[in-house]
Amino acid sequence: MTGQGQERAQAHAAFIRENTEVVSPPLVPELRIHMATEVTPLWLATEAEMARVNLPPPYWAFAWPGGQALARHVLDNPGIVRGRTVLDFAAGSGMLGIACVLAGAGRVIAAEIDPIAVSAIALNAAINDVTIEVVSTDLVGDPLDGVDLVLCGDVCYERPMADRVISWLRPLAADRTVLLGDPGRAYLPDSGLELLARHAVPTPLDLEDRTVRDTAVWRLLPNQRAG
């Protein structure tokens, strides 16, 4: 990392510390991460306010229900990840990747293009005393050679994102496991999924317009089995 890159990372880390609290997600008390809460400024920040100061929306500052459900599923079923190379796609806070390390994954890669989220992942990994590799490039379209398991929490909230990611992962699911955590987002595929588990995830009313989201863990099936 260049000197300028180190300065940006330090500034991002300072921003995260100043605007979040270190807490445990409701469904995953085994770990602690930097999160926006009712007493931190980010909780009330709007996308317009973030854009005004040239910052992307702070998706990394919330423990979204799909990620929490997947993290809970991994911790309850560690054989899913034990000894395997895992990709936490659109990793956000890194919560899911941290859960994979705690469950015994051999190697965890977090893919995240938001530079502030990259800093959040580093901070959260340190808090939990785990090691996570971070890839900050857009991996969509990559063949993911060497990756055994792909985990995606809450990637189906917008059609362009969902269509692009599912089209990429569907053929890859033929020779590796691809799991989705989703609380019933509008653009979740309506076929080609195998239900593995359901979790009632406590959620802030301001974030999800309800206090609990029924959230599913799905296995994405490859093209030949979709339909």
C-alpha positions in Angstrom: 0.0 0.0 0.0 1.3 3.4 -0.9 1.7 6.3 1.6 -1.4 7.9 0.2 -3.3 4.6 0.4 -2.2 4.2 4.0 -3.4 7.7 4.9 -6.8 7.0 3.3 -7.1 3.7 5.2 -6.2 5.4 8.5 -8.8 8.1 7.8 -11.4 5.5 7.1 -10.6 3.6 10.3 -10.9 6.8 12.3 -14.3 7.5 10.7 -15.5 4.0 11.6 -14.4 4.3 15.2 -16.0 7.7 15.6 -19.3 6.7 14.1 -20.0 3.2 15.3 -20.0 1.1 18.5 -18.4 -2.4 18.9 -21.4 -4.7 19.6 -22.5 -8.3 18.9 -25.1 -8.9 16.1 -28.3 -10.3 17.7 -28.1 -13.6 16.0 -24.4 -14.0 16.3 -23.3 -13.2 19.8 -20.0 -15.1 19.3 -18.4 -12.2 17.6 -18.2 -8.4 17.8 -18.1 -5.8 15.1 -18.3 -2.1 14.5 -22.0 -1.2 13.9 -24.2 1.8 13.6 -26.6 2.0 16.5 -29.3 4.3 17.7 -26.7 6.4 19.6 -24.2 6.8 16.7 -24.4 9.4 13.9 -24.5 6.9 11.0 -27.8 5.5 12.3 -29.7 8.6 11.1 -27.5 9.5 8.1 -29.3 9.4 4.8 -27.9 8.4 1.5 -28.2 12.1 0.4 -26.1 13.2 3.4 -23.5 10.6 2.7 -23.3 11.7 -0.9 -22.9 15.3 0.1 -19.6 14.4 1.9 -18.6 12.0 -1.0 -19.1 8.8 1.0 -21.0 5.7 -0.2 -24.0 4.5 1.8 -22.7 2.8 4.9 -24.0 -0.7 4.2 -21.0 -2.1 6.1 -22.3 -0.5 9.3 -25.3 -2.8 9.7 -25.6 -6.5 10.4 -28.1 -7.3 7.6 -30.4 -10.3 8.2 -29.2 -12.4 5.3 -25.6 -12.2 6.5 -26.6 -12.9 10.1 -28.6 -16.0 9.0 -25.7 -17.3 7.0 -23.2 -16.6 9.9 -25.5 -18.4 12.3 -25.9 -21.4 9.9 -22.1 -21.6 9.5 -21.4 -21.5 13.3 -24.1 -24.1 13.9 -22.8 -26.3 11.1 -19.1 -25.9 11.0 -18.5 -28.8 8.7 -19.8 -26.6 5.9 -16.6 -24.5 6.0 -14.1 -26.6 8.0 -10.8 -26.7 6.1 -12.3 -25.1 3.0 -11.5 -21.9 1.0 -14.4 -19.6 1.5 -15.4 -16.4 -0.4 -17.6 -13.9 1.5 -18.9 -12.0 -1.5 -20.0 -8.3 -1.0 -18.7 -8.8 2.5 -19.7 -5.4 4.1 -18.5 -5.6 7.7 -16.8 -8.9 7.3 -19.2 -10.5 9.8 -19.8 -13.6 7.8 -16.1 -14.1 7.0 -15.3 -13.8 10.7 -17.9 -16.5 11.5 -16.3 -18.8 8.9 -12.9 -18.4 10.5 -14.3 -19.1 13.9 -16.0 -22.2 12.5 -12.7 -23.6 11.2 -12.5 -22.5 7.5 -9.0 -23.0 6.0 -8.9 -19.7 4.2 -11.4 -16.9 4.1 -11.5 -14.2 1.3 -13.7 -11.2 1.7 -14.7 -9.5 -1.6 -15.7 -5.9 -1.1 -15.4 -2.8 -3.4 -16.3 -0.1 -0.8 -13.0 1.2 0.5 -14.5 2.1 3.9 -15.9 -1.4 4.2 -12.5 -2.7 3.5 -11.2 -0.8 6.5 -14.2 -2.0 8.6 -13.3 -5.6 7.7 -9.7 -5.1 8.9 -10.9 -3.5 12.2 -13.5 -6.2 12.8 -11.1 -9.1 12.0 -8.7 -7.6 14.5 -11.3 -7.3 17.2 -12.1 -11.0 16.8 -8.5 -12.1 16.5 -8.9 -13.7 13.0 -7.2 -13.3 9.7 -9.2 -12.5 6.6 -7.9 -11.8 3.1 -9.6 -8.8 1.4 -10.1 -8.4 -2.4 -11.3 -5.0 -3.3 -11.8 -5.6 -7.0 -15.1 -6.5 -8.7 -15.0 -10.3 -8.9 -18.2 -10.8 -10.9 -17.3 -12.8 -13.9 -14.2 -14.3 -12.2 -14.0 -18.2 -12.4 -13.1 -18.3 -8.7 -10.4 -20.9 -9.1 -9.5 -22.5 -5.8 -12.7 -21.3 -4.0 -14.7 -24.2 -2.5 -17.6 -22.2 -1.0 -19.2 -18.9 -1.9 -21.4 -17.1 0.7 -23.6 -14.1 -0.2 -25.8 -12.3 2.3 -28.5 -9.9 1.1 -27.4 -9.5 -2.5 -30.9 -9.6 -4.1 -32.2 -6.2 -2.9 -31.9 -4.5 -6.4 -32.6 -6.1 -9.7 -29.3 -5.1 -11.5 -27.2 -6.4 -8.6 -29.3 -9.6 -8.2 -29.4 -10.4 -12.0 -25.6 -9.8 -12.4 -24.5 -11.8 -9.4 -26.9 -14.8 -9.8 -26.1 -15.1 -13.5 -22.4 -15.3 -12.6 -22.8 -17.7 -9.7 -25.3 -20.1 -11.2 -22.9 -21.9 -13.5 -20.2 -21.8 -10.8 -22.5 -23.7 -8.5 -21.9 -26.8 -10.6 -18.6 -27.6 -8.9 -18.7 -25.6 -5.6 -21.2 -24.7 -3.0 -23.0 -21.4 -3.3 -25.2 -20.3 -0.3 -27.4 -17.2 -0.2 -28.8 -15.6 3.0 -32.0 -13.7 2.1 -35.0 -12.3 4.1 -37.4 -12.3 1.2 -35.9 -9.6 -1.0 -37.8 -8.7 -4.1 -35.2 -10.0 -6.6 -34.3 -13.4 -5.0 -34.7 -16.0 -7.8 -38.0 -17.8 -7.7 -36.5 -21.1 -8.8 -33.3 -23.1 -8.7 -32.9 -22.8 -4.9 -32.7 -25.4 -2.2 -33.8 -24.4 1.3 -31.3 -25.3 4.0 -32.5 -23.3 7.0 -34.7 -20.5 8.3 -33.9 -18.0 11.1 -35.9 -15.3 12.8 -33.5 -12.4 12.8 -34.1 -9.5 15.2 -33.9 -6.3 13.1 -34.1 -2.6 14.0 -37.5 -1.1 13.0 -35.9 1.9 11.3 -33.8 -0.4 9.1 -36.2 -3.1 8.0 -39.6 -1.7 9.0 -40.2 -4.7 11.3 -38.6 -6.0 14.4 -38.0 -9.6 13.1 -37.2 -10.8 9.6 -37.9 -14.4 8.7 -34.6 -15.1 6.8 -33.7 -18.2 4.8 -30.4 -19.8 3.9 -30.6 -21.2 0.4 -28.3 -23.3 -1.7 -28.1 -21.9 -5.3 -28.5 -24.7 -7.8 -26.5 -24.8 -11.1 -28.1 -24.1 -14.4 -29.0 -27.7 -15.3 -31.0 -28.1 -12.1 -32.7 -24.7 -12.1 -36.3 -24.4 -13.1 
